[in-house]
Amino acid sequence: MAAQSESTPSFHYSQIGTALARRTLFFGAAAGLFAAVYTLTLDNVYQAQAGLLLAPPPVSEALRTGESVLQENPAAQIGFLMSRPLSVPGYDLLLRNDSIVQALRAKLQELLAKEGGEEDVPLESVRESMSVQTRVMKQTANDIEYAPLMTLVYTAASPALAAEMANEWARLAVETSKEISAKGRAGSQSFLNARFEVVVEELRKTETGIQEHESAWDLENMPIRLAELQAQATNFETEMLTLVPEIERAKAELSSVETELAGMSETVTLRKAVPDDAYWLMADKERSSEDSVLETEEVSALFVTLRTQQSNLQSELAGMIERKDAIAAALEQLKAQNAQLLKDLAEQKRVRAELTRQADVYKTQYMRLAENLEAARFADARTEADLKIAYAAVPPEHKVGPHRSLTVLTAAILGALVVPLHFLARLSLRRLAAHLDSAAAAQQPPGAA
């Protein structure tokens, strides 16, 4: 009996293992079979690739960015952008726009109608079949450099259809790049021409203003005239410094002469004896002591000298004072002329500098606009597209999907895993129920049993 009891569990476990293996194989085979049947309903998928090359602009249109693209010169930016194609990321977005997708859907419906297939294809289905592949050549924190080659990948149910749709997509891409270039150039040349004419007119007006200013104001000789006025004023000031002490001297001498004249009589009395020879003229021929003296009044020679000196000093003083007043008036006039000349010289220099600066600005704009206008003319005359077909798509030899064997193998593995997972889940639930029952029985009081 003991041997029988020991062999019974092993027999029980072997039965369980055999049943699990049998069910696992069954469910795995069933899932694989269903997956194989499902993959038979799927159509094969093929991918065709067409290459597009982003062509650089011609050398004659290429402008150096450092000289043409400047913040203060919007016309130069327009001229540079006119001759530069869009970047790879820009074309990556444009090549899957709605207009291209609708054109491809119309082409796909036409091809399917010829083969007798469905005529109505959803727009999103066509968009999902399109893929643009680009390659990054260099990437930094400030810039990303892409390879100029873009690959157009189209996915279809047949090799020929995939190749034809990829080539049609490439043709539409080239036409779209032509339209974008034409739209970018539209109106730019006329704008540059109008701006160029405005700058030429402004430059002519500024140069005319400079000529009129040069004819009205001789800025080269104005400093010479200013120096002459300053020299003349210096001479007058020197003469004034000489006249002041001379006037004071003359005033002092005149005051001294006037003081002397104030204490002096104009005439003097002279007492002279009669000469002996003149007695015979007298009525009384007898000489006496009283008759020997004659009294006469005469003009004082010193008085006359002082009066003459006074007159000369007064005349000299009046002349010096008049000269001083004339020099003072002339100095005031020279100072006013000097100040006005300085003011005019500074103002006209400012006006000349402003006119010259404006002329320099317009000359710079003239040169840049002339270069960009020439670049715009080259760009406007350009007829080739920015995108060129690097290589055409050919029908692929191998499909890219569906992967039937991989799908069947995956389904079989998943189906086989269902049985042991289900068994482990049921076993865990039974053990949990048994544990809960034993815990409930242990909590009951002994009398309840």
C-alpha positions as CSV (number, residue, x, y, z in Angstrom):
1,M,0.0,0.0,0.0
2,A,2.9,2.3,0.8
3,A,4.5,1.8,-2.6
4,Q,1.2,2.5,-4.3
5,S,0.8,5.7,-2.4
6,E,4.3,6.9,-3.3
7,S,3.8,6.2,-7.1
8,T,0.4,7.8,-7.3
9,P,1.6,11.6,-7.1
10,S,4.3,11.0,-9.7
11,F,1.7,9.4,-12.0
12,H,-0.6,12.4,-11.3
13,Y,2.1,14.9,-12.2
14,S,3.0,13.1,-15.4
15,Q,-0.6,13.1,-16.5
16,I,-0.8,16.8,-15.9
17,G,2.4,17.5,-17.8
18,T,1.3,15.3,-20.7
19,A,-2.1,17.1,-20.9
20,L,-0.4,20.5,-20.8
21,A,2.0,19.6,-23.5
22,R,-0.8,18.2,-25.7
23,R,-2.9,21.3,-25.2
24,T,0.1,23.6,-25.8
25,L,0.9,21.9,-29.1
26,F,-2.8,22.0,-30.1
27,F,-3.3,25.7,-29.3
28,G,0.0,26.6,-30.9
29,A,-0.7,24.7,-34.1
30,A,-4.2,26.2,-34.2
31,A,-3.0,29.8,-33.7
32,G,-0.3,29.2,-36.4
33,L,-2.9,27.8,-38.7
34,F,-5.2,30.7,-38.3
35,A,-2.3,33.1,-38.8
36,A,-1.3,31.3,-41.9
37,V,-4.8,31.5,-43.3
38,Y,-5.0,35.2,-42.4
39,T,-1.6,36.0,-44.1
40,L,-2.9,34.3,-47.3
41,T,-5.5,37.0,-47.5
42,L,-2.9,39.8,-47.3
43,D,-1.4,41.2,-50.6
44,N,2.3,41.4,-51.2
45,V,3.9,44.8,-50.6
46,Y,6.6,46.2,-52.8
47,Q,8.7,49.4,-52.4
48,A,10.2,51.4,-55.3
49,Q,12.7,54.2,-54.8
50,A,13.4,57.3,-57.0
51,G,16.3,59.7,-56.2
52,L,16.1,63.5,-56.3
53,L,19.1,65.7,-56.3
54,L,19.0,69.2,-54.8
55,A,20.9,71.1,-57.5
56,P,23.0,74.1,-56.3
57,P,22.4,77.5,-58.0
58,P,24.7,78.5,-60.9
59,V,28.0,80.2,-60.0
60,S,27.0,83.5,-61.6
61,E,24.0,83.7,-59.2
62,A,25.8,82.7,-56.1
63,L,26.3,85.6,-53.7
64,R,28.4,85.5,-50.6
65,T,26.2,85.6,-47.5
66,G,28.6,87.8,-45.5
67,E,28.3,90.6,-48.1
68,S,24.7,90.3,-49.3
69,V,22.5,89.1,-46.5
70,L,22.6,92.1,-44.1
71,Q,20.0,93.3,-41.6
72,E,20.2,96.9,-42.9
73,N,19.7,95.8,-46.6
74,P,16.4,93.9,-47.1
75,A,16.8,94.1,-50.9
76,A,20.1,92.2,-50.7
77,Q,18.4,89.5,-48.7
78,I,15.7,89.2,-51.4
79,G,18.4,89.0,-54.1
80,F,20.2,86.3,-52.3
81,L,17.1,84.2,-51.5
82,M,16.0,84.4,-55.2
83,S,19.1,82.6,-56.3
84,R,19.1,80.0,-53.5
85,P,16.9,76.9,-53.5
86,L,15.0,75.6,-50.5
87,S,16.7,73.3,-48.0
88,V,16.3,69.6,-47.7
89,P,13.8,69.8,-44.7
90,G,11.8,72.3,-46.7
91,Y,11.4,70.0,-49.6
92,D,10.8,67.1,-47.3
93,L,7.6,68.9,-46.1
94,L,6.6,70.1,-49.6
95,L,6.9,66.8,-51.3
96,R,4.0,65.3,-49.3
97,N,1.6,68.2,-49.6
98,D,-2.0,67.8,-50.5
99,S,-1.7,68.8,-54.1
100,I,1.0,66.2,-54.8
101,V,-1.0,63.5,-52.9
102,Q,-4.1,64.3,-54.9
103,A,-2.3,64.1,-58.2
104,L,-0.7,60.8,-57.2
105,R,-4.2,59.5,-56.1
106,A,-5.6,60.4,-59.5
107,K,-2.6,58.6,-61.2
108,L,-3.1,55.6,-59.0
109,Q,-6.9,55.4,-59.8
110,E,-6.1,55.6,-63.5
111,L,-3.6,52.7,-63.2
112,L,-6.0,50.7,-61.1
113,A,-8.8,51.3,-63.6
114,K,-6.7,50.0,-66.4
115,E,-6.0,46.8,-64.4
116,G,-9.7,46.5,-63.5
117,G,-9.1,47.2,-59.8
118,E,-10.8,49.6,-57.4
119,E,-11.3,53.1,-58.6
120,D,-11.8,55.0,-55.3
121,V,-8.6,55.2,-53.2
122,P,-8.6,57.1,-49.9
123,L,-6.3,60.2,-49.8
124,E,-4.7,59.1,-46.5
125,S,-3.9,55.7,-47.9
126,V,-1.9,57.3,-50.7
127,R,-0.1,59.6,-48.2
128,E,0.8,56.6,-46.0
129,S,2.3,54.9,-49.0
130,M,4.7,57.8,-49.5
131,S,8.0,58.2,-47.6
132,V,10.9,60.7,-48.0
133,Q,14.2,59.5,-46.8
134,T,17.0,62.0,-46.1
135,R,20.5,61.7,-44.7
136,V,22.2,64.0,-42.2
137,M,25.8,64.6,-43.1
138,K,26.8,66.8,-40.1
139,Q,24.9,67.9,-37.1
140,T,26.1,70.5,-34.5
141,A,24.4,72.6,-31.9
142,N,23.9,75.5,-34.3
143,D,23.4,73.8,-37.7
144,I,22.4,70.6,-39.5
145,E,23.9,69.7,-42.8
146,Y,21.8,67.3,-45.0
147,A,23.0,65.4,-48.0
148,P,21.7,66.9,-51.2
149,L,20.2,63.6,-52.3
150,M,16.6,62.7,-51.3
151,T,15.0,59.3,-51.8
152,L,11.3,59.0,-52.7
153,V,9.9,55.6,-51.5
154,Y,6.5,54.5,-52.7
155,T,4.8,51.4,-51.4
156,A,2.3,49.5,-53.6
157,A,0.8,46.0,-54.1
158,S,2.8,45.3,-57.3
159,P,6.4,46.0,-58.4
160,A,5.4,47.8,-61.6
161,L,2.8,49.9,-59.8
162,A,5.3,50.9,-57.1
163,A,7.9,51.9,-59.7
164,E,5.5,53.9,-61.9
165,M,4.1,55.7,-58.8
166,A,7.6,56.6,-57.6
167,N,8.6,58.0,-61.0
168,E,5.3,60.0,-61.1
169,W,6.0,61.3,-57.7
170,A,9.5,62.4,-58.8
171,R,8.1,64.1,-61.9
172,L,5.6,66.0,-59.7
173,A,8.4,67.0,-57.3
174,V,10.4,68.5,-60.1
175,E,7.4,70.5,-61.4
176,T,6.6,71.6,-57.9
177,S,10.2,72.9,-57.5
178,K,9.8,74.9,-60.7
179,E,6.6,76.4,-59.5
180,I,8.2,77.4,-56.1
181,S,11.1,79.0,-57.9
182,A,8.8,80.9,-60.2
183,K,6.7,82.1,-57.2
184,G,9.8,83.1,-55.3
185,R,11.0,85.2,-58.3
186,A,7.7,86.7,-59.1
187,G,7.7,90.4,-58.4
188,S,11.2,90.5,-56.9
189,Q,12.8,91.9,-60.0
190,S,10.2,94.6,-60.3
191,F,10.6,95.5,-56.7
192,L,14.4,95.7,-57.1
193,N,14.0,97.9,-60.2
194,A,11.7,100.3,-58.4
195,R,14.0,100.4,-55.4
196,F,17.0,100.9,-57.6
197,E,15.3,103.9,-59.4
198,V,14.4,105.4,-56.0
199,V,18.0,105.1,-54.8
200,V,19.4,106.6,-58.0
201,E,17.0,109.6,-57.7
202,E,17.9,110.1,-54.0
203,L,21.6,109.9,-54.9
204,R,21.2,112.5,-57.7
205,K,19.3,114.8,-55.3
206,T,21.9,114.4,-52.6
207,E,24.8,115.1,-55.1
208,T,22.9,118.2,-56.4
209,G,22.5,119.4,-52.9
210,I,26.2,119.0,-52.3
211,Q,27.0,121.0,-55.4
212,E,24.6,123.8,-54.4
213,H,26.1,123.8,-50.9
214,E,29.6,124.1,-52.3
215,S,28.7,126.9,-54.6
216,A,26.9,128.8,-51.7
217,W,29.5,128.2,-49.0
218,D,33.2,128.2,-49.5
219,L,34.2,126.0,-46.6
220,E,37.8,125.8,-47.7
221,N,38.3,129.6,-47.5
222,M,36.1,130.2,-44.5
223,P,38.8,129.2,-42.0
224,I,41.2,131.6,-43.8
225,R,38.7,134.4,-43.5
226,L,38.2,133.5,-39.9
227,A,41.9,133.6,-39.3
228,E,42.1,137.1,-41.0
229,L,39.4,138.4,-38.8
230,Q,41.1,137.1,-35.7
231,A,44.4,138.6,-36.8
232,Q,42.7,142.0,-37.4
233,A,41.0,141.8,-34.1
234,T,44.3,141.1,-32.5
235,N,45.9,144.1,-34.1
236,F,43.0,146.3,-32.9
237,E,43.4,145.0,-29.4
238,T,47.1,145.6,-29.5
239,E,46.5,149.2,-30.7
240,M,43.9,149.6,-27.9
241,L,46.4,148.5,-25.3
242,T,48.8,151.1,-26.7
243,L,46.2,153.9,-26.8
244,V,45.0,153.5,-23.2
245,P,48.3,154.6,-21.6
246,E,48.8,157.3,-24.2
247,I,45.4,158.7,-23.4
248,E,46.2,158.7,-19.7
249,R,49.5,160.4,-20.3
250,A,47.8,163.1,-22.5
251,K,45.2,163.6,-19.8
252,A,47.9,164.0,-17.1
253,E,49.8,166.5,-19.3
254,L,46.7,168.4,-20.1
255,S,45.7,168.6,-16.5
256,S,49.2,169.9,-15.6
257,V,49.0,172.6,-18.3
258,E,45.5,173.7,-17.3
259,T,46.7,173.9,-13.7
260,E,49.6,176.2,-14.7
261,L,47.3,178.3,-16.9
262,A,44.8,178.7,-14.0
263,G,47.5,180.6,-12.0
264,M,48.9,182.7,-14.8
265,S,47.7,186.0,-16.2
266,E,47.3,186.4,-19.9
267,T,49.3,189.7,-20.1
268,V,52.3,191.1,-18.2
269,T,53.2,194.8,-17.4
270,L,56.7,195.8,-18.5
271,R,58.6,198.9,-17.2
272,K,61.2,200.1,-19.6
273,A,63.4,203.3,-19.5
274,V,63.2,205.7,-22.4
275,P,66.3,205.6,-24.6
276,D,68.4,208.7,-24.7
277,D,67.8,209.1,-28.4
278,A,64.1,209.5,-27.9
279,Y,64.2,212.5,-25.6
280,W,64.1,215.0,-28.4
281,L,60.6,213.7,-29.2
282,M,59.4,214.8,-25.8
283,A,57.9,218.2,-25.3
284,D,59.8,218.8,-22.3
285,K,63.4,218.2,-23.1
286,E,64.4,218.0,-19.5
287,R,65.0,214.5,-18.2
288,S,63.7,213.5,-14.9
289,S,63.9,210.2,-13.0
290,E,60.2,209.6,-13.3
291,D,60.1,210.1,-17.0
292,S,62.8,207.6,-17.6
293,V,60.5,204.6,-17.1
294,L,57.8,203.5,-19.5
295,E,55.0,201.0,-18.4
296,T,53.6,198.7,-21.2
297,E,51.3,195.6,-21.1
298,E,52.2,192.7,-23.4
299,V,50.9,189.1,-23.9
300,S,52.8,186.6,-21.8
301,A,54.9,184.4,-24.0
302,L,54.7,181.6,-21.4
303,F,50.9,181.9,-21.4
304,V,50.9,181.7,-25.2
305,T,53.2,178.6,-25.0
306,L,51.0,176.9,-22.4
307,R,47.9,177.8,-24.3
308,T,49.3,176.3,-27.5
309,Q,50.4,173.2,-25.6
310,Q,46.9,172.9,-24.1
311,S,45.4,173.1,-27.5
312,N,47.7,170.5,-28.9
313,L,47.1,168.2,-26.0
314,Q,43.3,168.6,-26.3
315,S,43.5,167.9,-30.0
316,E,45.7,164.9,-29.5
317,L,43.6,163.6,-26.7
318,A,40.4,164.0,-28.7
319,G,42.0,162.2,-31.6
320,M,43.1,159.3,-29.4
321,I,39.7,159.1,-27.7
322,E,38.0,159.1,-31.1
323,R,40.4,156.4,-32.3
324,K,39.8,154.4,-29.2
325,D,36.0,154.6,-29.7
326,A,36.4,153.6,-33.4
327,I,38.7,150.7,-32.4
328,A,36.1,149.6,-29.8
329,A,33.3,149.8,-32.3
330,A,35.4,147.9,-34.9
331,L,36.3,145.2,-32.3
332,E,32.6,144.8,-31.4
333,Q,31.8,144.4,-35.1
334,L,34.7,142.0,-35.6
335,K,33.6,139.9,-32.7
336,A,30.1,139.7,-34.0
337,Q,31.4,138.8,-37.5
338,N,33.8,136.3,-35.9
339,A,31.1,134.7,-33.9
340,Q,28.7,134.5,-36.8
341,L,31.4,133.1,-39.1
342,L,32.2,130.4,-36.5
343,K,28.5,129.6,-36.2
344,D,28.1,129.5,-40.0
345,L,31.3,127.4,-40.4
346,A,30.2,124.8,-37.8
347,E,26.6,124.7,-39.2
348,Q,27.7,124.3,-42.8
349,K,30.3,121.7,-41.8
350,R,27.5,119.8,-40.2
351,V,25.3,120.2,-43.3
352,R,28.1,119.1,-45.5
353,A,28.9,116.1,-43.4
354,E,25.2,115.1,-43.3
355,L,24.9,115.4,-47.1
356,T,28.2,113.5,-47.6
357,R,27.0,110.8,-45.2
358,Q,23.7,110.5,-47.1
359,A,25.5,110.3,-50.4
360,D,27.8,107.5,-49.0
361,V,24.7,105.6,-47.8
362,Y,23.0,105.9,-51.2
363,K,26.2,104.9,-53.0
364,T,26.4,101.8,-50.9
365,Q,22.8,100.9,-51.6
366,Y,23.3,101.7,-55.2
367,M,26.2,99.2,-55.5
368,R,24.3,96.5,-53.6
369,L,21.1,97.0,-55.5
370,A,23.0,96.9,-58.8
371,E,24.6,93.6,-57.8
372,N,21.3,92.1,-56.5
373,L,19.4,93.4,-59.5
374,E,21.9,91.6,-61.8
375,A,21.5,88.4,-59.7
376,A,17.7,88.8,-59.9
377,R,17.9,89.0,-63.6
378,F,20.0,85.9,-63.8
379,A,17.6,84.1,-61.4
380,D,14.6,85.2,-63.4
381,A,16.1,83.9,-66.6
382,R,16.8,80.6,-65.0
383,T,14.5,77.8,-66.3
384,E,15.8,74.6,-64.8
385,A,14.3,73.4,-61.5
386,D,16.0,73.2,-58.2
387,L,15.3,69.5,-58.0
388,K,16.6,67.1,-60.5
389,I,15.9,63.4,-60.9
390,A,19.1,61.6,-59.9
391,Y,17.8,58.1,-60.8
392,A,14.5,56.7,-61.8
393,A,12.6,53.9,-59.9
394,V,12.7,50.4,-61.3
395,P,10.3,47.5,-60.4
396,P,11.6,45.8,-57.2
397,E,12.4,42.1,-57.4
398,H,11.6,41.3,-53.8
399,K,8.6,42.2,-51.7
400,V,9.0,44.0,-48.4
401,G,5.9,42.5,-46.8
402,P,3.9,40.8,-45.4
403,H,6.3,38.5,-43.5
404,R,4.1,35.4,-43.5
405,S,6.6,33.0,-41.8
406,L,7.4,35.4,-39.1
407,T,3.7,36.1,-38.5
408,V,2.8,32.4,-38.3
409,L,5.8,31.7,-36.0
410,T,4.8,34.6,-33.7
411,A,1.1,33.4,-33.6
412,A,2.1,29.8,-32.8
413,I,4.4,31.0,-30.0
414,L,1.6,33.2,-28.5
415,G,-1.0,30.4,-28.9
416,A,1.4,27.9,-27.2
417,L,1.9,30.3,-24.3
418,V,-1.9,30.6,-23.6
419,V,-2.1,27.0,-22.2
420,P,0.6,27.2,-19.5
421,L,-0.5,30.7,-18.5
422,H,-4.1,29.5,-18.1
423,F,-2.9,26.5,-16.1
424,L,-0.8,28.7,-13.8
425,A,-3.6,31.1,-13.3
426,R,-6.1,28.4,-12.3
427,L,-3.5,26.8,-10.0
428,S,-2.8,30.1,-8.3
429,L,-6.6,30.7,-7.8
430,R,-7.1,27.2,-6.3
431,R,-4.2,27.7,-3.9
432,L,-5.5,31.1,-2.9
433,A,-9.0,29.6,-2.3
434,A,-7.5,26.8,-0.2
435,H,-5.5,29.3,1.8
436,L,-8.5,31.4,2.5
437,D,-10.5,28.4,3.6
438,S,-7.8,27.3,6.0
439,A,-7.5,30.8,7.4
440,A,-11.3,31.0,7.9
441,A,-11.4,27.6,9.7
442,A,-8.5,28.6,12.0
443,Q,-10.4,31.6,13.1
444,Q,-13.6,29.7,14.2
445,P,-13.9,28.8,17.9
446,P,-13.5,25.2,19.0
447,G,-17.1,24.9,20.1
448,A,-18.4,25.7,16.6
449,A,-16.8,22.6,15.2
